[in-house]
Amino acid sequence: MAELLEIDIATGAQTEFVDITDKVKLSARQLEVKSGLLIIYCPHTTGAVTINEGADPAVKRDIIAVMNQIVPWHFDYRHLEGNSPAHVKASLMGESVQVIVEDDRLMLGTWQKIFFCEFDGPRKRRVWVKAIRS
């Protein structure tokens, strides 16, 4: 039985939050996790993962707007590739989240969703899901 799965993600904008909650749920089923912990990890230096509200799309818009204020696209960055803001934003958001699984279900709050955060798209991306059983 596999202990690690990969989720493929295609992003369509330079900056966006993609809801991957259903893909993570499917991963938990495929990994046969009844009780334990899932680690959702992003192996990209200009992408991230986070858990936040998924009911109101304005929350995603607000987070992106604030991130753009905190980390402007135009600044005296030294990185020659031109995507320094994406690297900074990814570092601020973080490369992984953990979700408890109990009785075959993700223990997310009422409004919570799991998002892949794209900061240098559009691109083809991936996240890895690792199971730790209790």
C-alpha positions as CSV (number, residue, x, y, z in Angstrom):
1,M,0.0,0.0,0.0
2,A,1.3,3.4,-1.0
3,E,2.2,5.9,1.8
4,L,2.7,8.9,-0.5
5,L,0.5,10.2,-3.3
6,E,1.0,13.0,-5.7
7,I,-1.8,15.5,-6.6
8,D,-1.4,17.3,-10.0
9,I,-2.6,20.9,-10.2
10,A,-2.9,23.2,-13.2
11,T,-3.0,26.8,-12.4
12,G,-4.4,29.5,-14.7
13,A,-3.1,32.8,-13.3
14,Q,0.0,34.4,-11.9
15,T,-1.5,34.4,-8.5
16,E,-4.4,32.2,-7.4
17,F,-5.6,29.9,-4.7
18,V,-6.8,26.5,-6.0
19,D,-9.1,24.5,-3.7
20,I,-7.5,21.0,-3.5
21,T,-9.7,19.7,-0.6
22,D,-11.5,17.1,-2.6
23,K,-8.3,15.8,-4.1
24,V,-6.8,15.5,-0.6
25,K,-10.0,13.6,0.6
26,L,-9.5,11.2,-2.4
27,S,-5.9,10.8,-1.4
28,A,-6.9,9.8,2.1
29,R,-9.2,7.2,0.7
30,Q,-6.6,5.9,-1.7
31,L,-4.0,5.7,1.1
32,E,-6.7,4.0,3.3
33,V,-6.2,6.3,6.2
34,K,-9.0,5.7,8.7
35,S,-7.3,7.5,11.6
36,G,-4.1,9.5,11.5
37,L,-2.5,12.5,10.0
38,L,-2.0,13.7,6.4
39,I,0.9,15.9,5.5
40,I,0.2,18.0,2.4
41,Y,3.6,19.3,1.1
42,C,4.4,21.6,-1.8
43,P,7.8,21.0,-3.4
44,H,7.8,24.3,-5.3
45,T,9.7,27.4,-4.2
46,T,7.1,29.8,-5.7
47,G,4.0,27.9,-4.5
48,A,2.6,27.1,-1.1
49,V,-0.3,25.3,0.7
50,T,-2.6,26.7,3.3
51,I,-5.9,26.0,5.1
52,N,-8.4,28.9,5.2
53,E,-12.0,29.8,4.6
54,G,-13.5,28.3,1.4
55,A,-17.1,29.4,1.6
56,D,-16.6,33.1,0.6
57,P,-14.4,33.6,-2.4
58,A,-13.7,37.2,-1.2
59,V,-11.4,35.7,1.5
60,K,-9.1,34.4,-1.2
61,R,-9.2,37.7,-3.0
62,D,-8.5,39.6,0.3
63,I,-5.5,37.4,1.1
64,I,-4.0,37.8,-2.3
65,A,-4.6,41.6,-2.2
66,V,-2.9,41.9,1.2
67,M,0.0,39.7,0.1
68,N,0.5,42.0,-3.0
69,Q,0.6,45.0,-0.6
70,I,3.1,43.3,1.7
71,V,5.2,41.9,-1.1
72,P,5.0,44.3,-4.1
73,W,5.8,43.1,-7.6
74,H,8.0,46.1,-8.2
75,F,10.9,46.5,-5.8
76,D,14.7,46.4,-6.0
77,Y,14.8,42.6,-6.0
78,R,18.2,41.0,-6.9
79,H,17.0,37.6,-8.1
80,L,17.6,37.7,-11.9
81,E,14.7,35.4,-12.8
82,G,12.2,38.2,-11.9
83,N,10.0,36.2,-9.6
84,S,11.4,37.2,-6.2
85,P,7.9,38.3,-5.0
86,A,6.7,34.7,-5.6
87,H,9.5,33.3,-3.6
88,V,8.8,35.6,-0.7
89,K,5.0,35.0,-0.7
90,A,5.6,31.2,-0.8
91,S,7.9,31.5,2.2
92,L,5.3,33.6,4.1
93,M,2.5,31.1,3.4
94,G,4.5,27.9,4.0
95,E,5.2,24.7,2.2
96,S,3.0,22.3,4.2
97,V,-0.1,21.8,6.2
98,Q,-1.2,18.9,8.4
99,V,-4.8,17.5,8.6
100,I,-6.1,15.1,11.1
101,V,-8.1,12.2,9.8
102,E,-10.6,10.5,12.1
103,D,-13.3,8.0,11.2
104,D,-12.4,8.2,7.5
105,R,-12.9,12.0,7.3
106,L,-10.7,15.1,7.3
107,M,-11.1,17.0,10.5
108,L,-11.5,20.4,8.9
109,G,-13.6,23.2,10.4
110,T,-17.0,24.1,8.9
111,W,-15.6,26.7,6.6
112,Q,-12.1,25.4,6.1
113,K,-10.6,24.2,2.7
114,I,-7.1,23.2,1.7
115,F,-5.6,25.5,-1.0
116,F,-2.6,25.3,-3.3
117,C,-1.3,28.9,-3.5
118,E,0.1,29.8,-6.9
119,F,2.5,32.8,-6.9
120,D,4.3,32.4,-10.2
121,G,1.8,30.9,-12.7
122,P,0.2,29.8,-14.7
123,R,2.0,26.5,-14.3
124,K,1.6,22.7,-13.9
125,R,2.2,22.0,-10.2
126,R,2.0,19.2,-7.7
127,V,1.7,18.6,-4.0
128,W,2.6,15.4,-2.2
129,V,0.3,13.8,0.4
130,K,1.9,11.6,3.1
131,A,0.0,9.4,5.5
132,I,0.9,8.8,9.1
133,R,-1.5,6.3,10.7
134,S,-2.4,6.3,14.3
